[in-house]
Amino acid sequence: MTDETIVFLGDSITQGGDWAACFPEVNAVNQGIGGDTTDDVLRRLDAVVAAAPDEILLLIGTNDLGTRQSVEHLVRNIQSILVELRRDLPGARMLVQSILPRGREFCDRIQEANIHLRQFAATVHAQYLDLWPTFALEDGELNPLYSDDRLHLNAAGYEAWLSELRPGLARLRDMPPMTSPIQAIRIDDYARPELA
């Protein structure tokens, strides 16, 4: 094992990955928490910063749509997450992963969000990994080979994810690390709902 640390940041989909077994050569820190929305991740960025990661792999947003938050809300929150991480961890490499498909009724909103995330990632010197072609059927449904409930991944789903994540991580590591904070674009202030 090296001194390299990777933080896997997200919700239950990330939480369900055995990242230490998948990447035994690094210190893999699983910061996936079941049920988390983008609001929740924003509130716990201190734990990410405290881990002092070399790389951050972010997958978040599906629970926002499941709790009827708008696409604009989740996109702005992810932008804020990335801006804050870039400010506090200027040397870290960041990989933003597209929101995975789920039931076809979510297809249009997920694809709309992913377009914005792809466009924004470069502004904070992050890379974008498009998982949609691997996981989505033609109608936008999550391929049932990879999920038993139209949301969470099964063992085959995690294997499919790894098949994209490994080369994505290799490309990310080819990027020079940042050495100083960048001047990120301003994210408009907006109200964040408090926990009930």
Order of alpha helices (4+ residues) and beta strands (2+ residues): beta-alpha-alpha-beta-alpha-alpha-beta-alpha-alpha-beta-alpha-beta-alpha-alpha
